[in-house]
Amino acid sequence: MMLRLALASGLVAGAAGAQQVSEADGAILRGLDKISGQVYDIELRSGQTAAFEQLRITLTSCRFPVGNPSGDAFAALEVADALRGGTVFSGWMVASAPALSAMDHARYDLWVMRCTTS
């Protein structure tokens, strides 16, 4: 798992170097409870932590192509499980390729939808 995260982080960094990017004020994430089938949209500001069921999600950064905030967003996230304890995800998630760096959790899925600028 660590190798996959390191590889995915390198790909995001490579993508960021290939295009001009802007830093956003926040992001919209989507969460899925795989047991109940409920889908949730989660809006976070950079540096903010939000609760999604038993998960605690912190947005560190959200970046997007210059002039296109609804474009290919990528967000740096820290996700902790309050019940099991510990971090379940730490790294970059890419909106256009959610499987590239996916969170591995038995009950919940989480992915980036887009960055927000205001």
Secondary structure as the mmCIF struct_conf table of DSSP 4:
data_model
#
loop_
_struct_conf.conf_type_id
_struct_conf.id
_struct_conf.beg_label_comp_id
_struct_conf.beg_label_asym_id
_struct_conf.beg_label_seq_id
_struct_conf.end_label_comp_id
_struct_conf.end_label_asym_id
_struct_conf.end_label_seq_id
HELX_RH_AL_P HELX_RH_AL_P1 MET A 2 ALA A 18
BEND BEND1 GLN A 19 GLN A 19
STRN STRN1 VAL A 21 GLU A 23
BEND BEND2 ASP A 25 ASP A 25
STRN STRN2 GLY A 26 ASP A 33
TURN_TY1_P TURN_TY1_P1 LYS A 34 SER A 36
STRN STRN3 VAL A 39 ARG A 45
TURN_TY1_P TURN_TY1_P2 SER A 46 GLY A 47
STRN STRN4 THR A 49 PHE A 52
TURN_TY1_P TURN_TY1_P3 GLU A 53 GLN A 54
STRN STRN5 LEU A 55 PRO A 65
TURN_TY1_P TURN_TY1_P4 VAL A 66 GLY A 67
TURN_TY1_P TURN_TY1_P5 PRO A 69 SER A 70
BEND BEND3 GLY A 71 ASP A 72
STRN STRN6 PHE A 74 ASP A 81
TURN_TY1_P TURN_TY1_P6 ALA A 82 ARG A 84
BEND BEND4 GLY A 86 GLY A 86
STRN STRN7 THR A 87 VAL A 94
TURN_TY1_P TURN_TY1_P7 ALA A 95 SER A 96
TURN_TY1_P TURN_TY1_P8 PRO A 98 SER A 101
BEND BEND5 ALA A 106 ARG A 107
STRN STRN8 TYR A 108 THR A 116
#
